[in-house]
Amino acid sequence: MNFRERTEQFELDYLSDYAVKSIYSKGRLDYEEKCHVRTDFQRDRDRIIHAKAFRRLKHKTQVFIFPGKDHYRTRLTHTLEVSQIARTVARALRLNEDLVEAIALGHDLGHTPFGHTGEEILNKIHPGGFKHNEQSLRVVNKLEQGQGLNLTWEVRDGILHHTGIEEPGTLEGQVVKIADRIAYINHDIDDAIRAEIITQQDLPKNAIEILGNSHSERIDSMVKDLIQNSYNKKTISMSKEVIQSMEDLLHFMFNNVYIGSVAKAQSEKAQHILEKLYFYFCSNPDKLPKDFLYSSSEDTLERRVCDYIAGMTDRYAINVYTDLFIPKPWYE
């Protein structure tokens, strides 16, 4: 019995009946020989961590566009917080931590520069629209390394369904979907307080009474409630009281932070940048990088341009825009 087989046996012996065992994975798009050391889900996690798309998350906006200070969340730190919360829940529920971690680390690989502001403008101008979860799946299926990462079905399903109406097909995917909400609601509140957009006293009192008065207390309350309401069950869920409190906090954040606050002060400029870049490259396809200049026959020019722009970091998008549209001195 090799190292991978020992881990697979441990999963069979220890994990919940409702957990996905790596030995029973539905498999990859293309067949591969098994690794002697790592399970399939461990290999998926490692492939995501080593991906260029994962590294670029460190320079992509979470909520605050170019905040100018180091302690605000980026798309990468958000991803790590989701992974930590999801793994804590998975361990308590005896679900497959490796699968949870792979989904969590890959769920936002397709996010645009400038956060949801970028997603909104691409959804508006690109034929067929744009959704970051679908783009994340496209990254791991096709774009990364020019051929995709050939991940397992369970990881790809969790990435695609981490947001939206349709639920993931595994409990591990459901855990990540809720962990994503727990993470962004709480860290966005933390960042908004740091930015002095809101104060702790502004938060809805009913929600605070139920969830706690501090950042760590609220996360702790949500995680414990999720575990208590999901243990040894076929679905992942929270109590109605906690769900309502989360909804109250989210409604508060939309009214006071996500729309119209200083956190979004640069949104129109950011959207202008991406819109100009999109139509420029659609009109000048020869200016695309070689990785996007030639593609498979089913990809339209607009699809390739969208892939290129969605993969940009905030600063790279600004630099390309500056090179293309901002005048430079003609003299030495």
C-alpha positions as CSV (number, residue, x, y, z in Angstrom):
1,M,0.0,0.0,0.0
2,N,1.5,3.3,-1.1
3,F,1.1,6.7,0.6
4,R,-1.9,7.7,-1.5
5,E,-3.7,4.5,-0.8
6,R,-3.1,4.9,2.9
7,T,-4.8,8.3,2.8
8,E,-7.7,6.9,0.7
9,Q,-8.1,4.2,3.3
10,F,-8.1,6.8,6.1
11,E,-10.9,8.7,4.3
12,L,-12.9,5.5,4.0
13,D,-12.4,4.7,7.7
14,Y,-12.8,8.1,9.2
15,L,-14.8,10.5,7.1
16,S,-18.6,11.0,7.3
17,D,-20.9,8.8,5.2
18,Y,-21.8,12.0,3.4
19,A,-18.3,13.1,2.6
20,V,-16.7,12.6,-0.8
21,K,-13.9,10.0,-0.7
22,S,-11.2,10.8,-3.2
23,I,-11.1,7.1,-4.4
24,Y,-14.7,7.5,-5.6
25,S,-14.1,10.8,-7.5
26,K,-16.0,11.1,-10.7
27,G,-12.7,11.7,-12.4
28,R,-11.0,14.2,-14.6
29,L,-11.7,15.5,-18.1
30,D,-8.7,13.6,-19.4
31,Y,-7.4,10.4,-17.8
32,E,-4.2,10.5,-15.7
33,E,-2.2,8.0,-13.8
34,K,-2.6,8.2,-10.1
35,C,0.0,9.8,-7.9
36,H,1.8,7.5,-5.4
37,V,1.8,10.2,-2.7
38,R,-1.2,12.5,-3.1
39,T,-4.9,11.9,-3.6
40,D,-6.7,13.4,-6.6
41,F,-8.1,16.3,-4.5
42,Q,-4.7,17.0,-3.0
43,R,-3.2,17.2,-6.5
44,D,-6.0,19.6,-7.6
45,R,-5.3,21.8,-4.6
46,D,-1.6,21.9,-5.5
47,R,-2.2,22.7,-9.2
48,I,-4.4,25.6,-8.2
49,I,-1.8,27.0,-5.8
50,H,0.9,26.9,-8.4
51,A,-1.3,28.5,-11.1
52,K,-0.5,31.9,-12.5
53,A,-4.2,32.9,-12.1
54,F,-3.9,32.2,-8.4
55,R,-0.8,34.4,-7.9
56,R,-2.5,37.3,-9.8
57,L,-5.3,37.4,-7.1
58,K,-2.9,39.3,-4.8
59,H,-3.3,42.3,-7.1
60,K,-7.0,42.1,-7.7
61,T,-9.6,44.2,-5.8
62,Q,-11.9,42.7,-3.2
63,V,-14.0,45.8,-2.3
64,F,-11.6,48.8,-2.1
65,I,-10.1,49.9,-5.4
66,F,-6.5,51.0,-4.9
67,P,-7.0,51.8,-1.2
68,G,-3.4,53.0,-0.7
69,K,-2.8,51.0,2.5
70,D,-1.6,47.5,3.1
71,H,-4.1,46.1,5.5
72,Y,-7.2,46.0,3.2
73,R,-8.2,42.7,1.8
74,T,-7.4,41.6,-1.8
75,R,-9.0,38.8,-3.8
76,L,-6.1,36.6,-2.6
77,T,-6.5,37.2,1.1
78,H,-10.2,36.8,0.7
79,T,-9.6,33.4,-0.9
80,L,-7.3,32.4,2.0
81,E,-10.0,33.4,4.6
82,V,-12.6,31.4,2.7
83,S,-10.3,28.4,2.7
84,Q,-9.6,28.7,6.5
85,I,-13.3,28.9,7.4
86,A,-14.3,26.1,5.0
87,R,-11.6,23.8,6.3
88,T,-12.6,24.4,9.9
89,V,-16.2,23.5,9.1
90,A,-15.1,20.5,7.0
91,R,-13.0,19.1,9.8
92,A,-15.7,19.4,12.4
93,L,-18.2,17.7,10.0
94,R,-15.7,15.0,9.0
95,L,-15.9,16.0,5.3
96,N,-13.1,15.9,2.9
97,E,-10.8,18.8,3.8
98,D,-8.6,18.4,0.7
99,L,-11.7,18.8,-1.6
100,V,-12.9,21.8,0.4
101,E,-9.5,23.4,0.2
102,A,-9.2,22.9,-3.5
103,I,-12.6,24.4,-4.2
104,A,-12.0,27.3,-1.9
105,L,-8.6,28.2,-3.4
106,G,-10.0,28.0,-6.9
107,H,-13.4,29.6,-6.5
108,D,-12.4,33.2,-7.6
109,L,-9.6,32.4,-10.2
110,G,-11.8,34.0,-12.9
111,H,-12.5,37.2,-11.1
112,T,-11.9,40.4,-13.0
113,P,-9.7,43.4,-12.0
114,F,-11.4,45.9,-9.8
115,G,-13.6,43.3,-8.2
116,H,-17.4,43.2,-8.9
117,T,-17.1,46.6,-10.6
118,G,-15.1,44.9,-13.3
119,E,-17.5,42.0,-13.5
120,E,-20.4,44.4,-13.9
121,I,-18.9,46.1,-16.9
122,L,-17.8,42.9,-18.7
123,N,-21.3,41.5,-18.1
124,K,-22.7,44.6,-19.7
125,I,-20.5,44.8,-22.8
126,H,-19.5,41.2,-23.6
127,P,-21.9,39.3,-25.8
128,G,-23.5,36.6,-23.7
129,G,-22.6,38.4,-20.4
130,F,-20.0,37.5,-17.9
131,K,-20.0,35.7,-14.5
132,H,-16.9,35.3,-12.5
133,N,-17.8,31.8,-11.4
134,E,-18.2,30.6,-15.0
135,Q,-14.9,32.3,-15.8
136,S,-13.2,30.6,-12.9
137,L,-14.3,27.3,-14.4
138,R,-13.0,28.4,-17.8
139,V,-9.6,29.2,-16.2
140,V,-9.2,25.7,-14.8
141,N,-10.7,23.9,-17.8
142,K,-8.9,25.7,-20.5
143,L,-7.0,29.0,-20.0
144,E,-4.4,28.1,-17.3
145,Q,-1.2,26.8,-19.0
146,G,-3.0,27.1,-22.3
147,Q,-4.8,23.8,-21.7
148,G,-6.4,24.0,-18.2
149,L,-5.5,22.1,-15.1
150,N,-7.5,18.9,-15.7
151,L,-9.2,19.0,-12.3
152,T,-11.6,16.5,-10.9
153,W,-15.3,16.8,-11.4
154,E,-16.0,17.6,-7.7
155,V,-13.6,20.5,-7.7
156,R,-14.9,22.0,-10.9
157,D,-18.5,21.6,-9.7
158,G,-17.7,23.4,-6.5
159,I,-16.0,26.2,-8.3
160,L,-18.8,26.7,-10.7
161,H,-21.6,26.6,-8.1
162,H,-19.9,28.6,-5.3
163,T,-22.4,31.4,-6.1
164,G,-25.8,31.5,-7.7
165,I,-29.1,29.6,-7.3
166,E,-27.9,26.1,-8.1
167,E,-26.3,24.2,-5.3
168,P,-23.0,22.4,-5.5
169,G,-23.3,18.6,-6.0
170,T,-21.2,17.8,-2.9
171,L,-21.4,18.8,0.8
172,E,-17.9,20.1,0.5
173,G,-18.9,22.5,-2.3
174,Q,-21.9,23.6,-0.1
175,V,-19.5,24.4,2.7
176,V,-17.3,26.6,0.5
177,K,-20.4,28.4,-0.8
178,I,-21.5,29.4,2.7
179,A,-17.9,30.0,3.9
180,D,-17.5,32.5,1.0
181,R,-20.4,34.5,2.4
182,I,-19.2,34.3,6.0
183,A,-15.8,35.5,4.9
184,Y,-16.8,38.5,2.7
185,I,-19.5,39.8,5.0
186,N,-17.2,39.9,8.0
187,H,-14.0,41.1,6.3
188,D,-15.8,43.7,4.3
189,I,-17.3,45.1,7.6
190,D,-13.8,45.0,9.1
191,D,-12.3,46.9,6.1
192,A,-15.1,49.4,6.0
193,I,-14.6,50.2,9.7
194,R,-10.9,50.6,9.1
195,A,-11.6,53.0,6.3
196,E,-14.0,55.0,8.6
197,I,-16.9,54.5,6.2
198,I,-18.9,53.0,9.1
199,T,-18.4,52.5,12.8
200,Q,-19.0,49.4,14.9
201,Q,-22.0,51.3,16.4
202,D,-23.7,51.6,13.0
203,L,-24.1,47.9,12.5
204,P,-27.7,46.5,12.9
205,K,-28.3,46.0,16.6
206,N,-30.4,42.8,16.2
207,A,-27.7,41.1,14.1
208,I,-25.0,42.1,16.5
209,E,-26.9,40.8,19.5
210,I,-27.1,37.5,17.9
211,L,-23.7,37.2,16.2
212,G,-21.4,39.2,18.4
213,N,-19.8,42.6,18.8
214,S,-16.4,41.9,17.2
215,H,-15.1,40.6,14.0
216,S,-13.9,37.3,15.5
217,E,-17.1,36.8,17.6
218,R,-19.2,37.1,14.5
219,I,-17.2,34.6,12.5
220,D,-17.1,32.3,15.5
221,S,-20.9,32.5,15.9
222,M,-21.6,31.8,12.2
223,V,-19.1,28.9,12.0
224,K,-20.4,27.2,15.1
225,D,-24.0,27.6,14.0
226,L,-23.2,26.1,10.6
227,I,-21.5,23.1,12.2
228,Q,-24.3,22.5,14.7
229,N,-27.0,22.7,12.1
230,S,-25.2,20.5,9.6
231,Y,-23.6,17.8,11.6
232,N,-24.3,14.3,10.3
233,K,-26.9,15.7,7.8
234,K,-27.3,15.4,4.1
235,T,-27.3,19.2,3.5
236,I,-25.2,22.1,4.8
237,S,-27.3,24.8,6.5
238,M,-27.5,27.4,9.2
239,S,-30.3,28.3,11.7
240,K,-33.0,30.7,10.5
241,E,-31.9,33.2,13.2
242,V,-28.3,33.4,12.0
243,I,-29.3,33.4,8.3
244,Q,-31.5,36.4,9.0
245,S,-28.7,38.2,10.9
246,M,-26.4,37.6,8.0
247,E,-29.0,39.0,5.6
248,D,-29.4,42.1,7.8
249,L,-25.6,42.7,7.7
250,L,-25.5,42.2,4.0
251,H,-28.4,44.6,3.4
252,F,-26.6,47.1,5.6
253,M,-23.4,46.8,3.7
254,F,-25.1,47.3,0.3
255,N,-26.8,50.5,1.6
256,N,-23.8,51.9,3.3
257,V,-20.6,50.5,1.7
258,Y,-21.1,48.6,-1.5
259,I,-23.1,51.3,-3.2
260,G,-22.2,55.0,-3.3
261,S,-19.5,55.1,-0.6
262,V,-15.8,56.0,-0.8
263,A,-15.2,52.3,-1.3
264,K,-16.7,52.6,-4.7
265,A,-15.5,56.1,-5.5
266,Q,-13.2,54.8,-8.3
267,S,-15.8,52.5,-9.8
268,E,-16.7,54.6,-12.8
269,K,-13.0,55.2,-13.6
270,A,-12.3,51.5,-13.3
271,Q,-15.2,50.5,-15.6
272,H,-14.1,53.1,-18.1
273,I,-10.6,51.5,-18.2
274,L,-11.9,48.0,-18.8
275,E,-14.5,49.2,-21.4
276,K,-11.9,51.1,-23.4
277,L,-9.5,48.2,-23.3
278,Y,-12.2,45.7,-24.4
279,F,-13.3,47.6,-27.4
280,Y,-9.7,48.6,-28.3
281,F,-8.6,45.0,-28.5
282,C,-11.8,44.0,-30.3
283,S,-10.9,46.5,-33.0
284,N,-7.1,45.7,-32.9
285,P,-6.8,42.0,-32.4
286,D,-3.2,42.0,-33.6
287,K,-2.3,43.8,-30.4
288,L,-3.4,40.9,-28.2
289,P,-0.6,38.9,-26.5
290,K,0.3,35.8,-28.5
291,D,-1.4,33.6,-25.9
292,F,-4.7,35.1,-26.9
293,L,-4.0,36.0,-30.5
294,Y,-4.5,32.4,-31.6
295,S,-7.1,30.2,-30.0
296,S,-9.3,27.3,-30.8
297,S,-11.9,27.6,-33.5
298,E,-14.9,27.9,-31.1
299,D,-13.5,31.0,-29.4
300,T,-14.7,34.3,-31.0
301,L,-12.5,37.4,-30.9
302,E,-14.7,38.9,-28.2
303,R,-14.3,35.7,-26.1
304,R,-10.5,35.9,-26.3
305,V,-10.5,39.6,-25.5
306,C,-12.8,39.0,-22.5
307,D,-10.4,36.2,-21.3
308,Y,-7.4,38.6,-21.6
309,I,-9.1,41.4,-19.7
310,A,-10.7,39.2,-17.0
311,G,-7.2,37.8,-16.2
312,M,-5.6,41.2,-15.7
313,T,-4.7,42.5,-12.3
314,D,-5.8,46.0,-11.3
315,R,-2.3,47.5,-11.8
316,Y,-1.7,45.7,-15.1
317,A,-5.1,47.0,-16.5
318,I,-4.1,50.5,-15.5
319,N,-0.6,50.2,-17.1
320,V,-2.0,48.8,-20.4
321,Y,-4.6,51.6,-20.4
322,T,-1.9,54.2,-19.7
323,D,0.3,52.9,-22.5
324,L,-2.5,52.9,-25.0
325,F,-4.5,56.1,-24.2
326,I,-2.3,58.5,-22.1
327,P,-0.1,60.8,-24.1
328,K,3.7,60.6,-23.5
329,P,6.4,63.2,-24.1
330,W,7.7,62.9,-27.7
331,Y,11.2,64.2,-26.7
332,E,14.1,62.5,-25.0
